[in-house]
């Protein structure tokens, strides 16, 4: 669409650094853009400004000691990363998790997914110039943080999951607060749709912008809402069910075209599905222990293991090589944002600089997760 | 004709969005005017660690075994113990934490064999010097008692 206006008036192109300190990159990401006027000719995302060496750090830490690191990779969906790491170790060491703990983990992980999507919703619309929806979504997100604060004692980097269970049991107040939150968020969808989804300015900025079609998404290893917006119904929760997701009933929302509007709609529908999962899990929440008996230092048997979970941005995998000691020999985290970010090199050329913000926002990257 | 339809529909969508905002004006205010008003912290809230005071002894039960020190991912804790006489149990004589490195993971609290560690409810922990983050837990317990 944008290409038809692109006439070679001049051969002169110039380079522009977007970032590393730019309000709409949501972290220290540098986009190296080659521009012809307002149009992008080449785009190169430069990463690594937030590299902390989490994978290397794991090699010198006990399995238990790496736990707080896992939620600091993706700070917006920390509990899901926590769950993924803990479940990987449980698979390695053959630890049975009590069913109550599994349900609590699922409830908290889905709450965390909604909070991540709500934050994305607010910041994406703010990048496009609408400030009001940001305040609304943060108001709702605040509710989730209060609920999770009650059980985990932390608002962002929850080290809530433990090997063999969770750190703290939930009480009746948590259950009623979660029920209230589910009702509250359901009553807010109309406001969100009136404010954003039906808004003519938003539709013009998101429709047919940054099309990531099926082939492109598969070629770059995109997962999560980007892949689903391109029409591929892949979700780790359905494809390789972990925890108690196989017992719960939910759908995978998909898009058709794979443009920014599709990605937006997929995420909004996912929030509704997460509410559905939370309701079912709360209903079935069994009584019993919240933590299995686990030795102080876990020593998984020799071998290599892989475990994947679905975070708010896509498939998260932990590949861990054990040499039989209480330290991992090697830990590799497969994070979704890395693949999702690389697709920019193909999507950005030919678009306007103004659309870059929309495309980058709709991909929903968390830069510390890319850099690790 | 199509353009007029677009303008009417687009204009209506903007009015509908504005209506959401206007209705909001008449909702109750939820903002809390911190620091003049404070919210209660949740019971699970994690501040820095402190000693639990046991009613039987009126003091902590730290035996300076050093489990917390060894489990801490960032070497926050320094603990030393001494025996008062030859056959007595070891007790902590020094217990320092450097809160500026702490990630509040709770491994020390979980692994403490005598359950003498707990999270405090402290949340106003910004400080000017890096030494302000060093907290003497034994002194803290004596002051609170």
Interface residues (C-beta under 8 A of the other chain):
Chain A: X61 X62 X64 X65 X66 X67 X68 X69 X72 X132 X139 X146 X149 X150 X151 X152 X153 X154 X157 X159 X162 X167 X168 X191 X194 X195 X196 X198 X199 X200 X201 X296
Chain B: X6 X9 X10 X11 X13 X14 X16 X17 X19 X20 X21 X30 X42 X43 X44 X45 X46 X71 X72 X73 X103 X104 X105 X106 X107 X110 X111 X119
